[in-house]
Amino acid sequence: MSGESENTSTASAEAANSGAHDENVLKIFQSAESSLHFKIPQYIKNLLFLAGFESLALIATMTEKNIEELELYAKEELKSIVPQQDYVKYYGTTYKNYPEKFKFVIGYKKMLHLLIEFCKSQENSVNEENKENMSDTVVKLDNARGIANSEAMPASSNGEKSINSSFDFTEENRTVLRLIKNWTKSRADQSRWIILNSDLDNIIFNTRSSVEKEITSQITCFCKSSCRVPKLNNRWVLSNFFRHLSAKHLNESHEPEKNKNKKITSFLKPTHRPIDRSGPSKINILQNEVIHPITRTSENYISNTALGTNNKDSVYTQNYEIREANTVESDVKYFEEEHSGIVQQLSSAESKVESQPNLQKVRIATSLEVDNDANPKRAKLSKWSTVKYSRTERLRRAREKGHQGQTLLTNFFEIAGHLSTIIQKNPNVTDKIISCVAHHDNWNNFSLDITSFQDYEEKSSFISSFLQRLLENAKGNATQSANNNKYNDITKKISIYLYYVGGRLLYETIYANLKNCVPSISTLNRYLESERHCIQEGDLDLVGLKKHLEERGISKLIWISEDATRIKTKIEYDPKTNKLLGFVLPLKNGLPIKNIFYATSAPFKKFLGRKAKHLMLT
């Protein structure tokens, strides 16, 4: 056992000796000490070497977690490996007698962080040198192969050097130009494209690649504006240059046409384009019906006024094309004359079908194309989709053709005039009409004396109770001034309901048409203020809550979580209670104290300067 301990002691001593360290690690520590101007303790060097941090890259990647793991390794495992007499070489003079409490003190931990930052900077400088050496080697290879583009693509200002061995920049320039031309052609009209096509050939491309093999192109437009575009994932991103073309050179083609309001006369312009029936017709084998063409006939229409002249007697005529429904006989005759070849084909097809009774009868239909010179791309529509054959137009034509005329209000003017003449010539007729109305049974119901709302239904069923009250209000307020109208509580409550449900505009309309029958909005507001229960700030309205529950038959066992019925975020004055609202009320036994912030002159300034305001739900 003594021999094994001596061997272990000898091995640990040799590991602790700095001369046994790797030369690279020693160089790292020496350069760090000379650059940072401090001496790294020997036990820190031994711990780093023993933990496996033997290179510049490993030390540069150390983190705070690695430092904590190193402390834990020294406290738990290292003391069982290193003999006790060598503790000073791995724990230092501070913790050589207490290795289980080992940790890096604040100053030495800061020293470790500075060492890590130094190693990071050294690692970055080594990587930069390797990149420069690699780029120099690639450039030499490119020059040896004789690539001509290396002279046309100088290194960028930030030190990047071109790598031209993997890219054909001439082909890339052609690709970019082709993309630009295709995009411009799709957005410019024909005349504009003829001009731009020659101008786009004058665009200058300066395509290059960086050390990271990022391809970019500096595009100089023919208007001397430049734009830099990248190539990402084998795709050129030309949106910036397209935006320049759209703003500077394609404004004419991109301006949307303004929708001008057309005059009514523009819809009445005569059409002089004849219908071309010489084109070939299409035969659809769908059904055994022939879709006949719609002929157009020209009719002359005479206007009562002459456009462009001041002569009222002058008239003008214009030819308007009107689509007219033809009879089946005329359509078949026209179809046979104009399309005799198609008719022969149809007849031969029908004979073949009839000769084969086992086959299902083929349904044949023909549709003739009517060319539209104004809009050749317009879809072919059937006559039922036109305005003439719409449901409203068909109903209108049927109504006009009918013998039953619509009764108009003016039809009664003649009768009313005769009655008025008779009444004026015979004064006795007026008295008879008034006496008949006065003795009529239904009229007497309007003068019923209604004293209560409950027994009204028993006295009369001719009119509703609300309408009866409106009549009473109109009769009672007819002799009063507008400022002295009287209304009972039932009328006011119903009016308030209409005001709340229908809104202000609806109630104003009702009030304007039922003068002296319903109260005004100002009267309703005064009634609400007088009947509304005033709740003061900080007052627990338990009586009102109990009344509310009893009226609705609700259980009196309730949970109250928070009172947020009204929130004040600013200081306000309440003229009814002469108080300042908006301050946080003080508490007594968990309940707010009311009647505190009265608006008196003495403590007013003190309240505003010192008391807290409501800034949240309370």
C-alpha positions as CSV (number, residue, x, y, z in Angstrom):
1,M,0.0,0.0,0.0
2,S,2.9,2.3,0.8
3,G,4.3,1.7,-2.7
4,E,1.0,2.5,-4.4
5,S,0.6,5.8,-2.4
6,E,4.2,6.8,-3.3
7,N,3.4,6.2,-7.0
8,T,0.2,8.2,-6.8
9,S,2.0,11.0,-5.0
10,T,4.7,11.0,-7.7
11,A,2.2,11.1,-10.5
12,S,0.2,13.9,-9.0
13,A,3.4,15.9,-8.4
14,E,4.4,15.5,-12.0
15,A,0.9,16.6,-13.1
16,A,1.1,19.6,-10.8
17,N,4.4,20.7,-12.2
18,S,3.9,23.4,-14.8
19,G,6.8,21.9,-16.8
20,A,4.7,18.9,-17.6
21,H,1.9,20.9,-19.1
22,D,1.3,20.9,-22.7
23,E,3.3,23.6,-24.5
24,N,0.1,25.1,-26.1
25,V,-1.6,25.6,-22.8
26,L,1.6,27.2,-21.4
27,K,1.6,29.6,-24.3
28,I,-2.0,30.5,-23.8
29,F,-1.4,31.3,-20.1
30,Q,1.8,33.3,-20.9
31,S,0.1,35.4,-23.6
32,A,-2.9,36.0,-21.4
33,E,-0.7,37.1,-18.5
34,S,1.3,39.5,-20.7
35,S,-1.8,41.0,-22.3
36,L,-4.0,41.2,-19.2
37,H,-1.1,42.3,-16.9
38,F,-1.8,39.9,-14.0
39,K,-0.5,36.6,-12.8
40,I,-2.8,33.6,-13.0
41,P,-2.5,31.4,-9.8
42,Q,-0.9,28.0,-10.3
43,Y,-3.8,26.1,-8.7
44,I,-6.2,27.6,-11.3
45,K,-3.9,26.4,-14.1
46,N,-3.7,22.9,-12.6
47,L,-7.5,22.7,-12.2
48,L,-8.1,23.7,-15.8
49,F,-5.5,21.3,-17.1
50,L,-6.8,18.5,-14.9
51,A,-10.5,19.2,-16.0
52,G,-9.5,18.8,-19.7
53,F,-9.3,22.5,-20.8
54,E,-6.1,21.9,-22.7
55,S,-6.6,24.1,-25.8
56,L,-7.6,27.7,-26.7
57,A,-10.9,26.7,-28.2
58,L,-12.0,24.8,-25.1
59,I,-11.2,27.6,-22.7
60,A,-12.9,30.1,-25.1
61,T,-16.2,28.1,-24.9
62,M,-16.3,28.0,-21.1
63,T,-19.5,29.2,-19.5
64,E,-20.7,30.1,-16.0
65,K,-22.2,26.6,-15.7
66,N,-18.8,25.0,-16.5
67,I,-17.2,27.1,-13.7
68,E,-19.8,25.8,-11.2
69,E,-19.2,22.2,-12.4
70,L,-15.4,22.7,-11.9
71,E,-16.0,23.9,-8.3
72,L,-18.3,20.9,-7.7
73,Y,-15.6,18.5,-9.2
74,A,-13.0,20.0,-6.9
75,K,-15.1,19.7,-3.8
76,E,-16.4,16.1,-4.3
77,E,-14.1,14.1,-6.5
78,L,-10.7,15.8,-6.6
79,K,-10.0,15.4,-2.9
80,S,-10.2,11.6,-3.2
81,I,-7.7,11.6,-6.1
82,V,-5.0,14.0,-5.0
83,P,-3.1,13.2,-1.8
84,Q,-3.6,15.6,1.1
85,Q,0.0,17.0,1.0
86,D,-0.8,18.3,-2.6
87,Y,-4.0,20.1,-1.7
88,V,-2.2,23.4,-1.9
89,K,-1.5,22.9,-5.6
90,Y,-5.2,22.4,-6.5
91,Y,-7.1,24.3,-3.8
92,G,-4.7,27.1,-3.1
93,T,-3.7,28.4,0.3
94,T,-7.2,29.4,1.2
95,Y,-9.0,26.0,0.9
96,K,-6.1,23.6,1.3
97,N,-7.4,22.6,4.7
98,Y,-11.1,22.7,3.8
99,P,-11.4,21.2,0.3
100,E,-15.1,20.4,0.8
101,K,-15.8,24.2,0.9
102,F,-13.8,25.1,-2.1
103,K,-15.0,27.7,-4.5
104,F,-13.5,30.5,-6.7
105,V,-13.4,33.7,-4.7
106,I,-14.8,36.8,-6.4
107,G,-11.4,38.2,-7.6
108,Y,-10.3,34.9,-9.1
109,K,-13.7,34.3,-10.7
110,K,-13.4,37.7,-12.4
111,M,-9.9,36.6,-13.5
112,L,-11.4,33.5,-15.0
113,H,-13.9,35.5,-17.0
114,L,-11.2,37.8,-18.3
115,L,-9.2,34.7,-19.4
116,I,-12.2,33.3,-21.2
117,E,-12.8,36.6,-23.1
118,F,-9.1,36.7,-24.0
119,C,-9.3,33.2,-25.4
120,K,-12.4,34.1,-27.4
121,S,-10.7,37.1,-29.0
122,Q,-7.7,34.9,-29.9
123,E,-9.9,32.3,-31.4
124,N,-11.7,34.8,-33.6
125,S,-8.4,36.2,-34.8
126,V,-7.2,32.7,-35.7
127,N,-10.4,32.0,-37.6
128,E,-10.1,35.3,-39.6
129,E,-6.6,34.4,-40.5
130,N,-7.7,31.0,-41.7
131,K,-10.4,32.5,-43.8
132,E,-8.0,35.0,-45.4
133,N,-5.6,32.2,-46.2
134,M,-8.4,30.1,-47.8
135,S,-9.7,33.0,-49.9
136,D,-6.1,33.8,-51.1
137,T,-5.7,30.2,-52.1
138,V,-9.0,30.2,-54.0
139,V,-8.2,33.5,-55.8
140,K,-4.9,32.1,-56.9
141,L,-6.6,29.0,-58.2
142,D,-9.1,31.2,-60.1
143,N,-6.3,33.3,-61.6
144,A,-4.5,30.2,-62.7
145,R,-7.6,28.9,-64.5
146,G,-7.9,32.2,-66.3
147,I,-11.4,33.3,-65.3
148,A,-12.1,36.6,-67.0
149,N,-14.7,37.8,-64.6
150,S,-12.2,38.2,-61.8
151,E,-11.0,41.4,-63.3
152,A,-14.5,42.8,-63.8
153,M,-15.5,41.9,-60.2
154,P,-13.1,43.7,-57.7
155,A,-13.1,43.0,-54.0
156,S,-15.7,45.0,-52.0
157,S,-14.8,47.9,-49.7
158,N,-15.2,45.9,-46.5
159,G,-12.4,43.5,-47.4
160,E,-14.5,40.7,-49.0
161,K,-12.8,39.0,-51.8
162,S,-14.5,37.5,-54.9
163,I,-14.8,33.8,-55.3
164,N,-15.7,33.3,-59.0
165,S,-14.8,29.7,-59.5
166,S,-18.4,28.4,-58.8
167,F,-20.5,30.9,-60.7
168,D,-21.0,32.1,-64.2
169,F,-21.8,35.7,-63.8
170,T,-22.5,36.3,-67.4
171,E,-25.3,33.8,-67.3
172,E,-26.6,35.3,-64.0
173,N,-26.8,38.8,-65.6
174,R,-28.8,37.4,-68.5
175,T,-31.2,35.7,-66.1
176,V,-31.7,38.9,-64.2
177,L,-32.4,40.9,-67.4
178,R,-34.8,38.2,-68.6
179,L,-36.8,38.4,-65.3
180,I,-36.9,42.2,-65.5
181,K,-38.2,42.2,-69.0
182,N,-40.8,39.6,-68.4
183,W,-42.1,41.5,-65.3
184,T,-42.2,44.8,-67.2
185,K,-43.9,43.3,-70.3
186,S,-46.7,41.9,-68.1
187,R,-47.4,45.3,-66.6
188,A,-46.9,47.8,-69.4
189,D,-49.2,48.4,-72.4
190,Q,-48.0,47.7,-75.9
191,S,-46.8,51.2,-76.8
192,R,-45.0,51.6,-73.5
193,W,-43.4,48.2,-73.8
194,I,-41.9,49.1,-77.2
195,I,-40.0,52.0,-75.6
196,L,-39.0,50.2,-72.4
197,N,-37.7,47.1,-74.3
198,S,-34.9,49.0,-75.8
199,D,-34.2,51.0,-72.7
200,L,-33.9,47.9,-70.5
201,D,-31.0,46.7,-72.6
202,N,-29.0,49.7,-71.3
203,I,-29.1,48.4,-67.7
204,I,-25.7,47.7,-66.1
205,F,-25.2,44.7,-63.9
206,N,-22.4,44.3,-61.4
207,T,-22.8,40.8,-60.0
208,R,-20.3,39.4,-57.4
209,S,-20.0,36.8,-54.7
210,S,-18.6,37.3,-51.2
211,V,-16.5,34.9,-49.1
212,E,-19.6,33.4,-47.7
213,K,-20.7,32.7,-51.3
214,E,-23.5,35.2,-51.1
215,I,-24.4,36.4,-54.6
216,T,-25.5,40.0,-55.0
217,S,-26.0,42.3,-58.1
218,Q,-25.7,46.0,-58.2
219,I,-28.2,47.0,-60.9
220,T,-27.8,50.5,-62.5
221,C,-31.0,51.5,-64.3
222,F,-31.0,53.3,-67.6
223,C,-32.1,56.4,-65.6
224,K,-28.8,56.2,-63.6
225,S,-30.5,54.9,-60.4
226,S,-28.8,52.0,-58.7
227,C,-30.3,49.2,-56.6
228,R,-28.7,46.2,-54.9
229,V,-30.5,42.9,-55.1
230,P,-29.5,39.5,-53.5
231,K,-29.9,35.9,-54.7
232,L,-31.4,33.8,-52.0
233,N,-32.1,30.1,-52.3
234,N,-31.3,30.1,-56.0
235,R,-33.8,32.8,-56.6
236,W,-33.2,36.5,-57.4
237,V,-35.1,38.9,-55.1
238,L,-35.9,41.8,-57.4
239,S,-38.7,43.4,-55.5
240,N,-36.8,46.6,-54.8
241,F,-35.9,47.1,-58.5
242,F,-39.4,46.3,-59.5
243,R,-40.7,49.0,-57.1
244,H,-38.3,51.5,-58.8
245,L,-39.6,50.6,-62.3
246,S,-43.2,50.8,-61.1
247,A,-42.8,54.2,-59.5
248,K,-40.5,55.8,-62.1
249,H,-41.3,54.2,-65.5
250,L,-44.7,52.5,-65.3
251,N,-46.8,55.2,-63.8
252,E,-48.8,55.6,-67.0
253,S,-49.8,52.0,-67.2
254,H,-50.5,51.7,-63.5
255,E,-52.8,54.6,-63.1
256,P,-56.3,53.2,-62.6
257,E,-59.0,54.5,-64.7
258,K,-61.4,56.8,-62.9
259,N,-65.0,55.8,-62.9
260,K,-66.7,58.8,-64.4
261,N,-70.4,59.2,-63.9
262,K,-72.1,58.6,-67.3
263,K,-74.9,60.7,-68.6
264,I,-78.3,59.2,-69.2
265,T,-77.9,60.0,-72.9
266,S,-74.8,57.8,-73.2
267,F,-77.0,54.8,-72.7
268,L,-79.2,55.8,-75.6
269,K,-76.5,55.9,-78.3
270,P,-77.5,54.1,-81.5
271,T,-75.7,50.9,-82.4
272,H,-74.6,50.7,-86.0
273,R,-72.7,47.4,-85.8
274,P,-74.6,44.7,-87.7
275,I,-74.8,41.2,-86.3
276,D,-72.4,38.8,-87.9
277,R,-74.2,35.6,-88.7
278,S,-71.5,34.2,-91.1
279,G,-69.4,32.6,-88.3
280,P,-69.6,28.9,-87.6
281,S,-72.0,27.7,-85.1
282,K,-71.3,25.2,-82.3
283,I,-73.3,22.0,-82.0
284,N,-73.7,20.7,-78.4
285,I,-75.2,17.2,-78.1
286,L,-77.2,17.9,-75.0
287,Q,-80.9,17.9,-75.7
288,N,-83.3,17.6,-78.6
289,E,-84.1,21.3,-78.6
290,V,-82.9,23.9,-81.0
291,I,-81.8,27.2,-79.4
292,H,-82.8,29.7,-81.9
293,P,-80.9,32.9,-82.5
294,I,-82.4,36.2,-81.3
295,T,-82.9,38.6,-84.2
296,R,-82.7,42.3,-83.8
297,T,-85.0,44.7,-85.5
298,S,-84.5,48.5,-85.8
299,E,-87.3,50.8,-84.8
300,N,-87.5,54.5,-84.8
301,Y,-88.1,56.3,-81.6
302,I,-89.1,60.0,-81.5
303,S,-88.1,62.2,-78.6
304,N,-90.1,65.2,-77.4
305,T,-87.0,67.3,-77.1
306,A,-84.2,67.8,-79.5
307,L,-80.7,67.5,-78.0
308,G,-78.4,70.4,-78.8
309,T,-81.1,72.7,-80.1
310,N,-83.5,75.2,-78.4
311,N,-86.4,74.6,-80.8
312,K,-89.2,73.0,-78.9
313,D,-91.0,71.9,-82.0
314,S,-88.1,70.1,-83.5
315,V,-87.8,66.3,-83.1
316,Y,-85.0,63.9,-83.7
317,T,-85.0,60.2,-84.6
318,Q,-82.4,57.5,-83.7
319,N,-82.1,53.9,-84.5
320,Y,-82.1,51.6,-81.5
321,E,-81.5,47.9,-81.6
322,I,-84.2,46.0,-79.7
323,R,-84.1,42.3,-79.0
324,E,-87.4,40.9,-80.0
325,A,-88.9,37.4,-79.3
326,N,-89.7,35.6,-82.5
327,T,-92.2,32.8,-83.2
328,V,-91.0,29.3,-83.5
329,E,-91.9,29.1,-87.2
330,S,-89.9,32.2,-88.1
331,D,-86.9,31.0,-86.2
332,V,-86.9,27.6,-87.8
333,K,-87.2,29.2,-91.2
334,Y,-84.3,31.6,-90.6
335,F,-82.2,28.8,-89.2
336,E,-82.8,26.6,-92.2
337,E,-81.9,29.4,-94.6
338,E,-78.8,30.5,-92.9
339,H,-77.4,27.2,-91.7
340,S,-78.6,24.6,-94.2
341,G,-75.4,22.6,-93.8
342,I,-76.0,22.2,-90.0
343,V,-79.6,21.2,-90.6
344,Q,-78.5,18.5,-93.0
345,Q,-76.0,17.2,-90.4
346,L,-78.7,17.2,-87.7
347,S,-81.2,15.4,-90.0
348,S,-78.6,12.7,-90.8
349,A,-77.7,12.3,-87.2
350,E,-81.4,11.8,-86.3
351,S,-81.8,9.2,-89.0
352,K,-78.8,7.3,-87.7
353,V,-80.3,7.3,-84.2
354,E,-83.7,6.2,-85.4
355,S,-82.1,3.3,-87.3
356,Q,-80.6,2.0,-84.1
357,P,-83.5,1.5,-81.7
358,N,-81.4,-0.2,-79.1
359,L,-79.4,3.0,-78.5
360,Q,-80.7,5.7,-76.2
361,K,-82.0,8.6,-78.1
362,V,-79.4,11.3,-78.4
363,R,-80.5,14.8,-77.4
364,I,-79.1,17.4,-79.8
365,A,-79.0,21.1,-79.3
366,T,-77.4,23.9,-81.3
367,S,-76.1,27.2,-80.1
368,L,-75.2,29.9,-82.4
369,E,-72.5,32.4,-81.5
370,V,-73.3,36.0,-81.8
371,D,-70.1,38.0,-82.1
372,N,-69.8,41.0,-80.0
373,D,-67.3,43.5,-81.6
374,A,-67.4,45.8,-78.6
375,N,-66.2,43.1,-76.1
376,P,-65.1,39.8,-77.7
377,K,-64.2,38.3,-74.3
378,R,-67.7,38.8,-73.0
379,A,-69.4,35.5,-72.0
380,K,-72.3,34.2,-74.1
381,L,-75.5,34.8,-72.0
382,S,-79.0,33.5,-72.6
383,K,-81.9,35.9,-73.1
384,W,-83.2,35.0,-69.6
385,S,-80.2,36.7,-68.0
386,T,-81.0,40.0,-69.7
387,V,-82.9,42.8,-68.1
388,K,-85.8,42.5,-70.5
389,Y,-86.6,39.0,-69.3
390,S,-86.1,39.6,-65.6
391,R,-88.9,38.9,-63.2
392,T,-89.7,42.5,-62.4
393,E,-89.8,43.5,-66.1
394,R,-92.1,40.6,-67.0
395,L,-94.4,41.5,-64.1
396,R,-94.4,45.1,-65.2
397,R,-95.3,44.2,-68.8
398,A,-98.1,41.9,-67.6
399,R,-99.5,44.7,-65.3
400,E,-99.4,47.2,-68.1
401,K,-101.2,44.9,-70.5
402,G,-103.9,44.1,-68.0
403,H,-107.2,45.9,-68.0
404,Q,-107.2,46.6,-64.2
405,G,-105.7,50.0,-63.6
406,Q,-104.1,51.0,-60.4
407,T,-106.1,53.3,-58.2
408,L,-104.4,56.6,-57.7
409,L,-104.9,59.2,-55.0
410,T,-105.7,61.8,-57.6
411,N,-108.7,59.8,-58.7
412,F,-110.5,61.0,-55.6
413,F,-109.8,64.7,-56.1
414,E,-112.9,65.0,-58.4
415,I,-115.2,63.3,-55.9
416,A,-113.8,65.4,-53.0
417,G,-114.3,68.6,-55.1
418,H,-118.0,67.7,-55.7
419,L,-118.6,67.1,-52.0
420,S,-116.9,70.3,-51.0
421,T,-119.1,72.2,-53.5
422,I,-122.3,70.6,-52.1
423,I,-121.3,71.4,-48.5
424,Q,-120.5,75.0,-49.3
425,K,-123.8,75.5,-51.2
426,N,-125.9,73.8,-48.4
427,P,-125.0,75.0,-44.9
428,N,-127.6,72.6,-43.4
429,V,-125.5,69.6,-44.5
430,T,-122.7,70.6,-42.1
431,D,-125.1,70.7,-39.2
432,K,-126.5,67.3,-40.1
433,I,-123.1,65.7,-40.3
434,I,-122.1,67.1,-36.9
435,S,-125.3,65.9,-35.3
436,C,-124.9,62.4,-36.7
437,V,-121.4,62.2,-35.4
438,A,-122.4,63.5,-32.0
439,H,-125.2,60.9,-31.6
440,H,-123.1,58.0,-32.8
441,D,-122.5,55.2,-30.2
442,N,-118.8,54.8,-31.0
443,W,-118.2,58.5,-30.6
444,N,-119.8,58.5,-27.2
445,N,-117.1,56.1,-26.0
446,F,-114.5,58.7,-26.4
447,S,-116.0,60.8,-23.6
448,L,-116.1,58.1,-21.0
449,D,-115.0,59.2,-17.5
450,I,-112.2,56.8,-16.7
451,T,-111.0,57.1,-13.1
452,S,-108.6,54.2,-12.8
453,F,-106.5,52.0,-15.0
454,Q,-107.8,48.7,-13.6
455,D,-111.5,49.0,-14.2
456,Y,-111.2,50.4,-17.7
457,E,-111.5,47.1,-19.5
458,E,-114.8,46.5,-17.8
459,K,-116.3,49.8,-18.9
460,S,-115.2,49.8,-22.5
461,S,-113.8,47.5,-25.1
462,F,-113.9,49.9,-28.0
463,I,-110.5,51.5,-27.5
464,S,-107.3,50.5,-25.6
465,S,-106.5,52.1,-22.3
466,F,-103.3,53.7,-23.5
467,L,-105.0,55.3,-26.4
468,Q,-107.8,56.5,-24.1
469,R,-105.3,58.2,-21.9
470,L,-103.7,59.8,-24.9
471,L,-107.1,61.2,-25.8
472,E,-107.6,62.5,-22.3
473,N,-104.2,64.1,-22.3
474,A,-104.9,65.8,-25.7
475,K,-108.3,67.0,-24.5
476,G,-107.0,68.3,-21.1
477,N,-103.9,70.0,-22.6
478,A,-105.6,71.5,-25.6
479,T,-106.6,74.7,-23.7
480,Q,-103.3,74.9,-21.7
481,S,-100.1,76.5,-22.8
482,A,-97.2,74.4,-23.9
483,N,-95.4,75.0,-20.6
484,N,-98.3,73.9,-18.4
485,N,-99.2,70.5,-19.8
486,K,-100.1,67.9,-17.2
487,Y,-99.4,64.1,-17.5
488,N,-100.1,61.3,-15.1
489,D,-97.5,58.8,-13.9
490,I,-98.7,56.0,-16.2
491,T,-98.2,58.1,-19.3
492,K,-94.8,59.2,-18.1
493,K,-93.7,55.6,-17.4
494,I,-94.9,54.4,-20.8
495,S,-93.2,57.3,-22.5
496,I,-90.0,56.5,-20.7
497,Y,-90.2,52.9,-21.9
498,L,-90.6,54.1,-25.5
499,Y,-87.7,56.5,-25.0
500,Y,-85.4,53.8,-23.7
501,V,-86.4,51.1,-26.2
502,G,-86.8,53.2,-29.3
503,G,-84.1,55.8,-28.8
504,R,-84.1,59.6,-28.8
505,L,-84.9,60.0,-32.6
506,L,-87.9,57.7,-32.4
507,Y,-89.4,59.5,-29.4
508,E,-88.8,62.9,-30.9
509,T,-90.7,61.8,-34.0
510,I,-93.6,60.5,-31.8
511,Y,-93.6,63.7,-29.7
512,A,-93.7,65.9,-32.9
513,N,-96.7,64.0,-34.2
514,L,-98.6,63.7,-30.9
515,K,-98.5,67.2,-29.4
516,N,-100.1,67.5,-26.0
517,C,-100.5,63.7,-25.9
518,V,-97.0,62.6,-24.6
519,P,-94.5,64.5,-22.5
520,S,-91.3,66.0,-23.9
521,I,-87.9,64.6,-23.3
522,S,-87.0,67.3,-20.8
523,T,-90.2,66.4,-18.8
524,L,-89.1,62.8,-18.8
525,N,-85.6,63.7,-17.5
526,R,-87.0,65.7,-14.7
527,Y,-89.4,62.9,-13.8
528,L,-86.5,60.4,-13.7
529,E,-84.4,62.7,-11.5
530,S,-87.3,63.1,-9.0
531,E,-88.1,59.4,-8.8
532,R,-84.6,58.1,-8.9
533,H,-83.1,57.0,-5.6
534,C,-79.9,59.0,-4.9
535,I,-77.0,56.8,-3.8
536,Q,-74.1,58.6,-2.2
537,E,-70.4,57.5,-2.5
538,G,-69.5,55.0,0.2
539,D,-73.1,54.3,1.2
540,L,-74.1,50.7,1.5
541,D,-77.6,50.7,0.0
542,L,-78.9,47.5,1.8
543,V,-82.4,48.8,1.9
544,G,-82.5,49.3,-1.8
545,L,-81.0,45.9,-2.4
546,K,-83.6,44.3,-0.2
547,K,-86.4,46.0,-2.0
548,H,-85.0,45.0,-5.3
549,L,-84.9,41.3,-4.3
550,E,-88.4,41.4,-2.8
551,E,-90.0,43.0,-5.9
552,R,-88.5,40.3,-8.1
553,G,-89.0,37.3,-5.8
554,I,-85.3,36.5,-5.6
555,S,-83.6,34.8,-2.6
556,K,-82.1,37.2,-0.1
557,L,-79.1,35.0,0.3
558,I,-76.6,36.6,-2.1
559,W,-72.8,37.0,-2.6
560,I,-71.3,40.5,-3.1
561,S,-67.8,40.3,-4.6
562,E,-67.1,43.9,-5.5
563,D,-68.9,47.2,-5.9
564,A,-67.9,48.8,-9.2
565,T,-71.1,50.3,-10.4
566,R,-69.4,53.7,-10.9
567,I,-65.7,54.4,-11.2
568,K,-64.2,57.9,-10.8
569,T,-60.8,58.5,-12.4
570,K,-60.9,62.3,-11.9
571,I,-62.1,64.7,-9.3
572,E,-65.7,65.8,-9.7
573,Y,-68.1,68.0,-7.8
574,D,-71.5,66.7,-6.8
575,P,-73.9,69.6,-6.4
576,K,-76.6,67.5,-4.7
577,T,-74.4,66.5,-1.8
578,N,-71.9,69.3,-2.0
579,K,-69.0,66.8,-2.0
580,L,-65.9,66.1,-4.0
581,L,-66.0,62.7,-5.7
582,G,-63.0,60.8,-6.9
583,F,-60.9,60.5,-3.7
584,V,-60.2,57.2,-2.0
585,L,-62.4,57.0,1.1
586,P,-60.7,56.0,4.3
587,L,-61.8,52.7,5.9
588,K,-63.1,52.0,9.4
589,N,-63.6,48.4,10.4
590,G,-63.3,47.5,6.7
591,L,-66.1,49.8,5.6
592,P,-65.7,53.2,3.8
593,I,-66.3,56.4,5.8
594,K,-68.7,58.7,3.9
595,N,-69.3,62.4,4.4
596,I,-65.6,63.2,4.4
597,F,-64.7,65.3,1.4
598,Y,-67.1,68.2,1.6
599,A,-66.4,71.0,-0.9
600,T,-65.6,73.7,1.7
601,S,-63.0,76.3,1.0
602,A,-60.6,75.5,3.9
603,P,-59.6,71.9,3.3
604,F,-60.2,72.0,-0.5
605,K,-56.6,72.6,-1.4
606,K,-55.4,70.0,1.1
607,F,-57.6,67.3,-0.5
608,L,-56.3,68.0,-4.0
609,G,-52.6,68.0,-2.9
610,R,-52.4,65.0,-0.6
611,K,-55.3,62.6,-1.0
612,A,-55.1,59.7,-3.3
613,K,-57.3,59.4,-6.3
614,H,-59.2,56.5,-7.8
615,L,-56.9,54.9,-10.4
616,M,-58.4,51.4,-10.4
617,L,-61.6,49.5,-9.7
618,T,-62.6,50.0,-6.1
